[in-house]
Amino acid sequence: MSTTDHHGPIQHPFFVNANIISALPYKDARDPTLRSLIVFSFSSISLNNASTYARGLLFHGGMNGTRNCIKLPIFPDRLKMSIVYATRACTKEDIIRSHAELNAKVRDSQVAPERAEKVHDILDTYFGAPDILDSDDLNQQCMKINYRMWPALFSGPGQIPDLIYIDVESLVRRLLIRRHLLNSGSLMYKIIFDPAYRKLALRYFNNIPGAFSLEKEWGSFLFWGIDANGHRVRLILKDNSLESYDGVLRFELTPDALNEALAKRKIYPGMMLCYLMVSLYYGMKCLGGFCQVHDLTIMKVAWASLLREIGENGEADALEPVQTKELGGDGLVLSYMKTLTNELVPATGIDMLIEPNGDQSYEHYLALSKKVTLEEMMQPMLPEMYSVLYAASERDPFLATLLPEQIGEWTGLREKLMESAQQRRI
């Protein structure tokens, strides 16, 4: 399963391309059960997250050259720091307001009128459809939107698998409630409720990315709290409860209390607990991004050490073959769009819906994947990876200003891509 993506509309080049690449092997699949590409996406990101922008639509406006990338909000500004997991469903009023915002961007010469017409249609077709608006929350809406948008990103021949987004926090929440919170024999039960096991978890997972740091005060222990504004709140272990620093949020570490808190979405499982459950407990192979392959590997070592200390040698032995270093296509690019200045930039999912006139067939991407190298697929996203992996104070001034199209031109990738292009979209 891919655990690369953030839970939001499938639009950022990170996730569009990761799923295109993950879908390529399905071409020759003969197993009739392999009909769906399933993604366990993380919904604990804010609506304004730069690599997702679940708050609205992300596309190139067709004005002012290559840097004219537009963020068109659907949700209001006051919700931008809410996490997707805790966000209400978008409403008809939100869609109406987004249409008005798009018209304003046309008047301000940010979006070309012909592109705006298509974006208006995308808003109504995929985000404002009655069954989408009738959903319980944004989590459900993103699942439905992506299932519907995904096949529309492709044209021409080639049977592509369905794309099914399931946010991993909700999945783990359901597993805990149904299988673990009332099962005293479960390792997940023990790590949550047994003080001796929790003490070991505090020691072995401390300072691991995706878990927590007691000294540096980042991350959260097992679960995150959710405040009245839908923001994540760090929880610390205090006696037999999880509490926020200000004491406003407090959850007793008992099965009944956690069951209620999870069911009412007052807390959600953190990344550490999600990885423990899906990958290291149930043993699912998780295709990850450029951070996950590092973080999950370290967690595997920590979990194995903890298991051996408590005498669970059989569980530790069973953990050894679990793979944690498989990249899921995050940061690789196969889909581009051509700008007014004849440059090639990584396309967003919305771009692909706006301009479906070129060769966006499944067969095309399969053929292109055999012409470009792994290094060439990764190069265009290096500037964005750089901004994710390094703080502003740590970045080299020259490297921080590089653009994907410059890299493509200097490395010869643009020429290779143009040679294989038959129409505007390649």
N, C-alpha and C positions, 0 to 999 in steps of 0.2 A: 504494500500500500504506500502511496505517496503521502508523506507528512511534510511536504515542502511548502505548501501554499498557506496564505492567510485567508480567512473566511471573508470573502467579499465578492463583488462582481468580477468575473474573469476578464481582466482588462490590462493589468500591468504586464509589460513584456517578460518579467521574471516568471510569472505563472502561466501566461499564455504559451510561452515556448516550452516550459517544463512539461506541460500536458501534451503539447504536440509531440515532443520527443518521447514521452512515456507511451504515447499511443502508437508509435511506429511499429513496434513488434507485433501488434495485434493484426497487422496485415496478413501475416502467414499463420495466425493462430487457427488451429483446427478444433480446439476444444469448444463445444457450443456454450459452455458456461462462461467463457471469456467474452462477454458482451459489454461489459462496463468497466470503465477506468474509474476506480474509486479513490477519492482523495480524502484523507483525514486532515482537514484544514484547522488552523488555530484561529479561534474567534476571540481570543483575549487581547486583540490589538485594538487601538482606538480607531474611531471613524476617520480620523485625519492622518492615519499612518501613511507615510510617503510611498511605501511599496505596495499599497493596496488601494487607498482612497475609497474605502467602503462608504464614505459619506456621499458619493455621487459618481460622476462619469469622468474618465480620464482619456483625452484624445488630443490630436494635433489640430489646431484651428485653421490651418491652410493659409495663414497670414504671417508676414514678417520672417519668413525663413524657417530654419530648423528648430529654433529654440521656442517656437510658439506652441508650447504644450499647455492645454487648457484643463483646469479642474472646475467642473461644473457641479456645484453642490445640489443635492436633493434634500438632505437633512439640514436644519438650521444651524447657525454658528454655535449656539449654546450647547449643542450636543456633540461637538467635534472631538472632545476628549473622552466621551463615553466609550466603553468597549463594546464591540459588536455583540458579544455574548449577552449583554444586558440592555440592548437597544430595542425600542419598540419597532413595530412595522412602519414602513413609510406609508403615507396616506395620500389620498387624492389631492389634498391641499398642498402637500410637499411637491407633488408632480407639477401642479399648476404654478407654484412659485419657481420651480426649476425652469419651466418653459419661459417665464418672464425674465429670469436671469440670463438665459441663452439669448433672448432677443436683445437684451442690453449689451451683451458681448458683441453681437453683430453690429449694433449702432456704434460701439466703441472701436470697431475695426479689429477686434480680436479673433473673430471667427468669420470665415468666408460664408456668405449667404447660402450658397449651394450645399455646403457641408452642414450648416445649421439646420436646413430642411430635413436632412437625413437624421440628424441627432434628435430633432423633435419626434420623428417617427420611432426612433429607438426608445426614447423615453416612454412613449405610449404603448409600444408593442411589448417591450420586455419588463419595464418597471411599473407601468400604470395599468397593466392588464387586470381585470377584475379578480381573477384567482390569486394573483400576486398580492393585491391590496387586501384580500381577505385572510392573508396569512397571520399567524399569531405574533410573529416577531421578525426581526431582520434576519435571524439565522435561517428561518424557513424560507424567507424571500430569496436570499442568496442561493440557496440550494435549488429552488425552482427556476430562478433567472438563469443560472449557469447551465442547468440541464437543457434549457430552451435555446440559449444563445450559442452554445458550443457547436452544434452541427451547422449553424448559420455562418460560422467563421470559415467554412470550407466550401469549395465549389467543385463542380466536375465529378469525375468518377472516384471510386474508392469508398469502401464501407468503413466508417470510423466507429469506434466504440462509444457508447453513451458516457457522459461525464457526470459522476455523482459526487457532490460535495457533502460531507458529513463533518460538522465541526467536532473536533476530538474532545473538547471539554464536555460537550453534551453526551458524547458516547461514553466517556469515562464516568460521568455522573450517573448515567443509567446502569452501568456495570456495577458501580459501588452500591447503589440502592438495591439492585436485584440480586447480586451475587456475593457481596463482601461485607457490608456493614453489619449484617446479622449472622455472619459465618465466622465463628471464633477460630476455626481451623485455617482460615485463609491468611496467607502471608500479608496481604494488603490490610486485613483487619489488624494484625499484630503490629504492623509498622505505624498504624494510625492510633491504636488504643493502648498498646502495651508500653508502659513507661521505659522498660529496659530496651525494647526495640527502638523506641523514639530516640533514646540517648545515643544509640549507635548511629541512627540516621543523621543526627546532628553532627556527629563526628565525621562520618564518611562522606557526606554530601556537602559539607561546609566549603564555601568558596568555589564550587563547581558552577560554571555558567549554565543558566537555566534552572538552577536550584536556589541557593541563598548564600549569603555571607553574614555571619554573626558579627564579625569585626567591622566590616565596611558598611553594614546595614543596607544591603540590597537583596532583592528577591523576597520570597515569602515561604514559610514552612508548610509544605504539603498543599495548602489551599490559599487562595487570595479572597479577601473580603470585597464586597461591592457596596459603595455608599449610596445615598439617596439620589445622587446625580449620575449613577451608572459608571462611576470611576472605580478603578481597581485600588484596593487598600492593602498595604503590607500587614501581614499577621505574624505575630511572634508567639512562641510557645511560653506559656506562663502557668506553672503548676499543671492542672489538667484541663487547660483551655487554650484556645487561640484568641489573641486579642490584638487590636490595633494599638498604636502607640498612645493615642489620646484616650483610649478606653471606651470610645463610643461603640465600637464593634467588639463583641465578645461571644465566643461560641464554645460551649462545653464539649470536650472530647468524649462524648458518649454516642453510641449508635443512634439513639432516638434524636438527639440534638442535631447531629450532622445530617441525618436523614431529612429532617425538617428544613435545615438551612440549604441543603442542596436542592430539595424539591421546590423551595420558594425562591431559588436563585439569589440567595443572600451571600453565598460563597461559590467558588468554582475551583476545580482541581488545577494546580499549577503545572508548569511544563514538566517538572521533575516527576510528579505523580502520573502525568499522562504518559511520559516515556516509560516509566516503570511498568505501568499497566499494559500498554499496548505492545511494546517491544520486548521488555525484559521479563514480564510475567507470562503473557500469552504467546510470546515468541514470534510476533509478526515481523516480517522484514520491512523496515520503514525506509523508503527512498527519501533522502533529505536534501536540504540546501547546504550551502558552503559553511554555515555555522553548525548545523545539526551533526554533520559527520564527525565533527570534533567533540561537541558537547555530549552526544549520546554515547560515544566510545568511552569517554571518561566516566560517565554514569554507569556503564556496564562494569567497568573495573571496580568502582565503588560498591555496587550492588553485589558483585561476586564476593568481594572481601567481607562485606557484612554477612552474607549468607554463610560463609565458611566459619565466621566467628561464632555464629549461633548454632553451628552444627548441622546446617542444611546443605551438606556436601553434595547430595544428589541433585538438589536444585541448582547449585553452583556449577556442577558438571554439565547439566542440561543447558546452562546458559552459554557455554563456550562456543557452540556453533552459531549462535544468533549473530547475524551480520549487522553492523552499525556504520559502515564506511561507504555505503553506496549513494552516490550523488544522483538526485532525481531529475536532473535537467535544469535546476535553478541556476540562473546566470548564463545560460546558453541561448543563442538566438538563431532561429531559422526564418522568422517572419519579419520582413522589412516593408517600409513604405517609401515611395519616392516623393521628395518635397518639390516645391516650386523652383528651387535652385538646383534641382537634379541631383540631390544628395540622398543617400539611403540612411534611414534612421530606424531603429527597432520600432515595430508597430505595436500599438495597444490593441486590445480586443475590440474596442469601439472603432478604432481606425479600420480594422478589418471588416467591420459591418458597414462602415461608411463607403468604402471603396472595394466592393466585391467583383471588380471587373477584370482583374488580372488572374494569374494562375495561383489560386489558393487551394488547389486540390490536394487531397491526401497523398495522391501519387507524386505530386510535385515535391512536397516536403520530404517524402521518402527518398526521392532521387537526389534532392539537394543535400540531404544528410550524408550521402555517399560521396559528395564532391568536396565538401568543406571538412577541415580537420577539427578536432575537439578544441584546439587552441583558437582557431579562427571563430568558432561559435561562441567562445567565451569573451573574446577581446572587446566586442562592442559594449558589454555590460560592465567592464572594469571600472569606468568612472563612478557608476552608481554603487558598485561593491565597495569601492574606496571610501565613499561617504558613509557607508554602513559600518565598515570595519574600523575606521579611524575617526577619532574626534577631530573637530576643526583645527584645534591647536597642534595636532600631530601630522597634519597633511602637508605635503610638499606643495608650494604655491603653483608650480607649473603643472604637476599632475592633477591638481584639484580643478584646473580649468579645461582639461581635455574633454573633447566631445566624441561621442561614438562615431560620428561621420568622419572626424579627423583620423581616428584610429583606422577606420575602414580604408581610407584613402592612402595613408602612409604605409600600411601593411600589405596593400594589394588586394585586400578582401573585396573592396568595392568593384574592382575590375573583374574579379572572378564571379561575383554575383551578377553583375551587369551582363556578362557573357551568357549566363543561363536564363536571363530574363527575356520573356517574349512580349510582355505587355507592361503596363504601369505597375501593377502589383507583382511582386516576385515571391 
